[in-house]
Amino acid sequence: MTSEGTHLDPENWDDFSHDMHQLMDQCLARMKQARDLPWQPMPSDLADRLSLHDSTTGAGSAQSLDQLAKDIMPYATGNTHPKFFGWVHGAGLPVSVGAELVAATMNSNCGGRDHGAIEVERATLDWLLGVSGMPKTASAILTTGTSQATILALTAARNRQFGHDVRKTGIQSLPKIAVYVRRGTHSCIGKALEVMGYGTDAIHVVDTDENMRMDIASLAVAVAEDQAAGRVPLAVIGTAGSVNTGSFDKLNAVADFCAEQDIWFHVDAAFGFWAKLAEHPWKQLTDGMERANSISCDFHKWMSVPYDCGACMIYDRTLHFDTFTSRPNYLEQQEEGLGGGDLWFCDYGLELSRGFRALKVWTAIKAIGTKAFSASITDNCKQTSLMADLVQASDVLELSFPVSSNVCCFYVTHGDVNEIAAELQISGEAVFSTTFIKGRPCLRAALVNHRTTSDNIRQSIIAVEKAVKRRK
């Protein structure tokens, strides 16, 4: 019999414990079998099975947890599989199952106050800033991902440019601005400008060189044109790992230009940030990133931390704080007790209610260590080079663009790339996505999976070749 105030807890904790242990075993079994579990299409009746239309009376934890394992878990994106190359989705980590369990048990709000979860995030961000090489004055915050981090970074850039009064007065009376990106920059830049009220017309696309890196001469012309037209150059977006090709801008050159012109330098490093942990020559691709005013990156990509978790780093902690802090009376800080603490993350971002994202990152770094992550990231870069070699040796495939990091794109001599990608996905042989390089459709592989082996690469290219030859 339930008592007042506990009516949402299990009626029988022993039965619930048994069901939870069974679910944990099923979760770990799936992770153990991840190499044999590619993406699979959903059954046609799954929507009916998952419907909540008749939920007045709960089904109970036993039935619900059983359905998690049987009706939901099998139909994942498939990114835990070693031949998932299509999009930049992290592969997940077994140790993170434990971290997520503890985070859910604690149910901490990491917006602020004085409790252990805040210290976990502090430690995690101290480590992140150390990897970044940014100055000691820098600060950081965990976000849902790079898209949210970009909004934070460009908002800080706006406040530095126009002063903190803009938080009250808005942008209506301010001059038009320009944000400079090179071709192939991620769409999150446009979304950030839409949210900030500037719109995508504020984007000025800059030409690229023969290696699809931002052309500094073109950037200089673009800035001069905007200044002559009365537009204020707000930020230059450097790319560390482009979506289409994995290419890195010459970040030191971009940093030099921004320093000369006093323009905010932001680096979109959604997955490419982690090349900082790779061996030579891939680590050198990130040279100059530490000079940025802001950096955005994701833990849920190349670091394989479960979704979702990204980060925003800003070079000036005071500017970062002044851009976002807003404390109503009910959040007034105490001298001591739970309402104390010297670090409230709600002062550094948009969220007041924040989940305990830091725990899964902290656990991954603590349990696995940077040496192992470095080896895995380096392996992916070597595997991408192997894929490029196999493509170049093929009589039915053609490399679309030279490989520089962990993305390989290639054309096919026969057939439609979308049909080929779908065929391989449905068969479970490999997951490629499609894109356009130099105006031609091609298959795209992004390697961020710690389970991928060289044999997986060879098998996948053989599967593509067979699919192409069937279309002759």
VOGU-3710 file (C-alpha; in Angstrom, 3 decimals, decimal comma):
1> mtsegthldp> 0,000/0,000/0,000  1,385/3,390/-0,971  1,816/6,243/1,486  1,289/9,939/0,880  4,067/11,556/-1,118  5,512/8,343/-2,551  2,751/7,326/-4,970  5,008/7,497/-8,068  7,584/5,095/-6,640  7,327/1,329/-7,291
11> enwddfshdm> 4,850/-0,507/-5,111  7,297/-3,368/-4,777  10,940/-2,343/-4,796  12,190/-5,949/-4,914  10,237/-6,631/-8,117  11,403/-3,349/-9,597  15,016/-4,174/-8,721  14,684/-7,515/-10,518  13,253/-5,833/-13,617  15,956/-3,178/-13,621
21> hqlmdqclar> 18,749/-5,743/-13,335  17,226/-7,611/-16,261  17,088/-4,427/-18,325  20,688/-3,584/-17,435  21,768/-7,039/-18,611  19,894/-6,511/-21,882  21,521/-3,096/-22,400  25,009/-4,427/-21,776  24,350/-7,452/-23,983  23,384/-5,122/-26,817
31> mkqardlpwq> 26,544/-3,063/-26,373  28,626/-6,233/-26,258  27,004/-7,341/-29,536  27,238/-3,906/-31,183  29,593/-5,144/-33,905  26,863/-7,526/-35,096  23,884/-5,155/-34,873  23,595/-2,803/-37,859  20,683/-0,472/-38,463  17,462/-2,264/-39,299
41> pmpsdladrl> 14,162/-0,930/-40,626  11,342/-0,526/-38,110  8,381/-2,930/-38,279  5,264/-1,457/-39,832  3,273/-1,749/-36,600  5,843/-0,078/-34,306  3,879/3,180/-34,100  0,835/1,269/-32,854  2,931/-0,592/-30,285  4,339/2,669/-28,950
51> slhdsttgag> 1,097/4,628/-28,899  0,238/6,336/-25,599  -3,395/7,002/-26,427  -4,627/4,604/-23,737  -2,404/5,601/-20,823  -4,916/6,597/-18,167  -3,821/3,607/-16,119  -0,139/2,805/-16,249  1,011/-0,582/-17,529  3,468/-0,982/-14,683
61> saqsldqlak> 7,233/-0,988/-14,695  7,669/-4,653/-15,645  5,775/-4,339/-18,926  7,207/-0,908/-19,699  10,835/-1,896/-19,098  10,306/-5,039/-21,141  8,989/-2,930/-24,010  12,070/-0,688/-23,787  14,235/-3,702/-24,507  12,049/-5,411/-27,128
71> dimpyatgnt> 10,208/-2,641/-29,005  12,544/0,354/-28,755  16,178/-0,594/-28,249  16,503/-2,770/-31,399  15,484/0,091/-33,704  18,314/2,514/-33,006  20,110/4,682/-35,559  22,751/1,998/-35,953  25,666/4,304/-35,152  27,014/1,829/-32,603
81> hpkffgwvhg> 27,911/-0,487/-35,528  31,485/-0,343/-36,915  30,324/0,087/-40,534  28,226/3,158/-39,798  29,965/5,907/-41,754  27,110/7,975/-43,118  26,820/10,779/-40,619  29,044/12,006/-37,805  27,330/10,067/-35,018  29,354/8,828/-32,063
91> aglpvsvgae> 29,436/5,110/-31,325  28,610/5,220/-27,608  30,601/3,814/-24,684  29,679/0,930/-22,352  30,972/2,855/-19,330  28,451/5,593/-20,122  25,579/3,273/-19,254  26,734/3,471/-15,656  27,165/7,244/-15,807  23,669/7,753/-17,219
101> lvaatmnsnc> 22,231/5,498/-14,522  23,880/7,514/-11,756  22,898/10,827/-13,373  19,261/9,727/-13,547  19,415/8,524/-9,939  20,792/11,850/-8,695  18,447/13,883/-10,935  20,545/16,998/-10,386  19,729/20,388/-11,841  23,110/21,700/-12,972
111> ggrdhgaiev> 21,993/25,276/-13,494  23,610/26,193/-10,218  23,714/25,841/-6,416  26,342/24,120/-4,306  26,404/20,388/-4,993  28,652/17,669/-6,376  27,403/17,737/-9,964  28,707/21,286/-10,356  32,172/20,143/-9,337  32,032/17,327/-11,889
121> eratldwllg> 31,261/19,831/-14,640  33,971/22,195/-13,383  36,541/19,384/-13,524  35,349/18,333/-16,973  35,576/21,865/-18,353  39,000/22,445/-16,794  40,172/19,367/-18,687  38,499/20,543/-21,915  40,060/24,005/-21,743  43,425/22,378/-21,122
131> vsgmpktasa> 43,039/20,355/-24,313  41,968/23,473/-26,222  45,086/25,463/-25,331  43,003/28,609/-24,787  44,299/31,185/-22,260  43,784/30,873/-18,505  41,156/33,636/-18,748  38,861/31,372/-20,812  35,700/29,697/-19,597  33,392/27,026/-20,953
141> ilttgtsqat> 29,985/25,460/-20,549  28,463/22,172/-21,658  25,573/22,461/-24,110  23,215/20,202/-26,019  25,627/20,417/-28,942  27,475/22,695/-31,326  24,252/24,295/-32,583  23,471/25,680/-29,133  27,128/26,479/-28,501  27,235/28,594/-31,669
151> ilaltaarnr> 24,352/30,739/-30,417  26,249/31,345/-27,180  29,485/32,194/-28,977  27,934/34,637/-31,460  25,897/36,270/-28,693  29,106/36,922/-26,779  30,625/38,317/-29,985  27,656/40,671/-30,377  27,945/41,893/-26,794  31,658/42,540/-27,146
161> qfghdvrktg> 31,001/44,487/-30,348  28,026/46,568/-29,224  28,180/46,537/-25,418  26,057/44,773/-22,841  23,211/47,291/-23,110  22,146/45,362/-26,189  20,699/42,792/-23,779  18,103/45,399/-22,823  17,726/47,505/-25,954  17,937/44,751/-28,578
171> iqslpkiavy> 19,395/44,977/-32,061  16,758/47,146/-33,774  18,814/50,346/-33,690  22,165/48,693/-34,349  23,894/48,654/-37,745  23,696/45,597/-39,961  26,320/42,972/-39,304  28,183/40,395/-41,355  29,429/36,968/-40,358  31,979/35,353/-42,662
181> vrrgthscig> 31,888/31,661/-43,490  33,490/29,589/-46,200  31,566/27,341/-48,527  30,498/24,143/-46,791  30,153/25,651/-43,324  27,565/23,951/-41,127  23,968/25,186/-41,180  24,059/25,901/-37,424  25,662/29,279/-38,209  22,582/30,365/-40,150
191> kalevmgygt> 20,256/29,057/-37,472  22,143/30,982/-34,787  21,800/34,217/-36,750  18,096/33,566/-37,272  17,575/33,068/-33,538  19,560/36,237/-32,761  17,316/38,273/-35,061  19,879/38,994/-37,775  18,742/36,405/-40,276  20,787/34,450/-42,764
201> daihvvdtde> 21,254/37,552/-44,944  23,982/38,470/-42,467  26,087/35,578/-43,756  28,834/36,486/-46,228  30,131/33,372/-47,974  33,856/33,527/-48,685  35,608/31,665/-51,476  37,813/28,666/-50,769  41,198/27,638/-52,114  41,873/24,447/-54,088
211> nmrmdiasla> 41,760/22,448/-50,822  38,377/23,892/-49,812  39,890/26,022/-47,046  38,867/29,603/-46,397  40,732/31,890/-48,795  42,195/34,766/-46,785  42,419/37,123/-49,769  38,736/36,543/-50,490  37,969/37,114/-46,802  39,811/40,453/-46,868
221> vavaedqaag> 37,823/41,572/-49,922  34,547/40,550/-48,304  35,293/42,471/-45,094  36,311/45,588/-47,021  33,119/45,442/-49,107  30,928/45,195/-46,006  32,731/47,979/-44,179  32,312/50,243/-47,212  28,590/49,426/-47,239  28,222/50,250/-43,528
231> rvplavigta> 27,955/46,671/-42,297  29,859/45,742/-39,142  32,024/42,601/-39,401  30,852/40,639/-36,356  32,696/37,333/-36,638  34,721/35,094/-38,896  33,884/31,389/-38,673  36,857/29,085/-39,069  36,095/25,446/-39,770  37,900/22,568/-38,082
241> gsvntgsfdk> 36,555/19,547/-39,917  34,064/20,519/-42,612  30,832/18,578/-42,939  31,373/17,500/-46,544  35,090/16,811/-46,765  36,590/16,942/-43,268  38,938/19,725/-44,347  40,413/22,218/-41,859  40,903/25,901/-42,514  44,366/27,366/-41,975
251> lnavadfcae> 43,386/28,474/-38,506  46,550/30,430/-37,784  46,064/32,460/-40,963  42,437/33,185/-40,047  43,507/34,107/-36,504  46,139/36,499/-37,852  43,571/38,239/-40,055  41,012/38,528/-37,256  43,617/39,931/-34,874  44,659/42,561/-37,431
261> qdiwfhvdaa> 41,037/43,558/-38,114  39,817/43,140/-34,498  37,064/40,738/-35,573  35,788/37,929/-33,378  37,272/34,585/-34,453  35,005/31,579/-33,872  36,008/28,006/-34,679  33,296/25,516/-35,593  34,983/22,319/-34,423  31,948/20,077/-33,967
271> fgfwaklaeh> 33,960/16,916/-34,510  37,328/18,246/-35,676  38,235/19,605/-32,244  39,230/16,105/-31,188  41,976/15,929/-33,789  43,833/17,741/-30,980  44,146/14,319/-29,344  45,381/12,605/-32,525  48,948/11,858/-33,484  50,992/13,712/-36,102
281> pwkqltdgme> 50,096/14,821/-38,773  46,410/15,073/-37,889  46,931/16,967/-34,628  48,668/19,734/-36,572  45,423/20,412/-38,446  44,179/22,156/-35,286  47,130/24,557/-34,977  45,803/28,060/-34,332  42,511/26,933/-32,812  43,738/28,000/-29,385
291> ransiscdfh> 43,841/31,610/-30,637  40,087/31,730/-31,229  37,736/33,975/-29,282  35,332/31,050/-29,107  35,197/27,362/-30,026  32,236/25,002/-30,304  32,571/21,228/-30,241  30,663/18,042/-29,522  31,484/15,198/-27,151  28,792/13,015/-28,727
301> kwmsvpydcg> 30,660/12,692/-32,012  34,300/11,567/-32,115  34,489/11,076/-28,329  31,488/8,695/-28,429  29,855/10,159/-25,316  26,085/9,443/-25,476  23,802/12,086/-26,910  23,548/14,833/-26,210  26,605/16,794/-25,130  28,555/19,655/-26,692
311> acmiydrtlh> 30,533/22,586/-25,384  31,132/26,291/-25,917  34,488/27,806/-24,996  34,964/31,593/-24,779  38,336/33,283/-24,325  37,170/35,807/-21,683  35,359/34,510/-18,600  34,158/37,982/-17,603  32,665/38,632/-21,032  31,077/35,186/-20,978
321> fdtftsrpny> 29,499/35,823/-17,577  28,303/39,342/-18,414  26,689/38,113/-21,645  24,340/35,650/-19,960  24,024/36,235/-16,236  20,515/37,065/-15,055  19,424/36,311/-11,515  15,808/36,836/-10,429  15,152/37,203/-6,704  14,355/33,555/-6,182
331> leqqeeglgg> 17,848/32,643/-7,420  19,700/35,100/-5,216  22,931/33,514/-4,066  23,390/32,537/-0,428  26,585/32,864/1,554  26,385/29,193/2,519  24,122/26,170/2,163  22,709/24,694/-1,040  22,039/28,167/-2,432  25,728/28,994/-2,246
341> gdlwfcdygl> 28,564/27,972/-4,528  30,870/30,140/-6,631  29,866/28,702/-10,010  26,325/28,765/-11,382  26,236/27,593/-14,985  22,974/29,426/-15,629  25,223/32,543/-15,630  27,067/31,254/-18,693  24,320/30,057/-21,022  20,636/29,987/-21,904
351> elsrgfralk> 19,463/27,110/-19,745  18,377/27,438/-16,138  17,357/23,795/-15,904  20,361/21,763/-17,025  20,865/18,021/-16,956  23,933/16,306/-15,551  25,668/16,018/-18,959  29,079/16,362/-17,371  28,943/13,000/-15,634  29,045/10,932/-18,832
361> vwtaikaigt> 31,976/13,003/-20,092  33,850/12,861/-16,793  33,301/9,093/-16,572  34,553/8,537/-20,120  37,745/10,511/-19,535  38,304/9,025/-16,074  37,709/5,413/-17,135  39,310/5,357/-20,586  41,931/8,101/-20,510  43,188/10,435/-23,203
371> kafsasitdn> 45,835/7,986/-24,445  43,196/5,478/-25,564  41,027/8,197/-27,124  44,085/9,459/-28,984  44,754/6,001/-30,379  41,129/5,548/-31,473  40,944/8,962/-33,166  44,268/8,331/-34,902  43,027/4,905/-36,046  39,976/6,517/-37,674
381> ckqtslmadl> 42,210/8,910/-39,613  44,403/6,018/-40,793  41,310/4,015/-41,747  40,016/6,951/-43,783  43,312/7,060/-45,667  42,956/3,320/-46,279  39,452/3,853/-47,663  40,790/6,528/-50,010  43,535/4,142/-51,229  40,960/1,406/-51,901
391> vqasdvlels> 38,765/3,850/-53,805  41,677/4,985/-55,947  42,567/1,358/-56,699  38,987/0,572/-57,766  37,822/0,466/-61,387  34,275/1,585/-60,479  34,959/4,244/-57,844  36,635/7,644/-58,023  37,865/9,778/-55,129  35,928/13,059/-54,983
401> fpvssnvccf> 38,362/14,981/-52,834  41,735/14,311/-51,167  41,359/12,954/-47,644  42,792/15,194/-44,935  41,258/13,827/-41,728  38,369/11,409/-41,208  35,978/12,019/-44,128  36,177/10,218/-47,476  33,917/11,057/-50,435  33,864/9,209/-53,731
411> yvthgdvnei> 31,946/8,993/-56,994  30,590/5,836/-58,608  30,856/5,039/-62,319  27,390/3,482/-62,574  24,105/3,879/-60,756  22,454/6,391/-58,477  24,369/7,035/-55,230  21,144/7,422/-53,245  19,914/4,019/-54,402  23,271/2,435/-53,639
421> aaelqisgea> 23,397/4,011/-50,162  19,863/2,815/-49,388  20,602/-0,707/-50,640  23,669/-1,047/-48,415  21,858/0,406/-45,410  18,922/-1,981/-45,751  21,175/-4,995/-46,303  23,173/-4,098/-43,198  26,450/-4,142/-45,149  27,404/-0,510/-44,494
431> vfsttfikgr> 25,918/2,930/-43,879  27,119/5,709/-46,181  25,413/9,052/-46,677  25,372/11,086/-49,894  26,458/14,603/-50,737  27,693/16,733/-53,631  31,348/17,508/-54,326  32,193/19,803/-57,233  28,575/19,602/-58,343  28,533/15,799/-58,609
441> pclraalvnh> 26,675/13,384/-56,309  28,875/11,049/-54,301  28,961/8,674/-51,360  30,326/10,069/-48,111  31,938/8,273/-45,189  32,758/9,963/-41,886  34,773/7,749/-39,544  34,301/8,470/-35,843  33,626/4,936/-34,577  36,034/3,372/-32,101
451> rttsdnirqs> 34,788/-0,098/-33,106  35,756/0,277/-36,772  38,624/-1,885/-38,065  40,605/-1,915/-41,288  38,752/-5,094/-42,273  35,458/-3,211/-41,885  36,775/-0,627/-44,360  37,789/-3,279/-46,875  34,481/-5,116/-46,562  32,493/-1,912/-47,009
461> iiavekavkr> 34,315/-0,846/-50,170  33,868/-4,335/-51,625  30,134/-4,059/-50,869  29,980/-0,689/-52,667  31,842/-2,061/-55,674  29,449/-4,999/-55,953  26,446/-2,683/-55,730  27,877/-0,499/-58,487  28,703/-3,428/-60,764  25,154/-4,770/-60,399
471> rk> 24,044/-1,545/-62,064  26,242/-1,839/-65,165
//
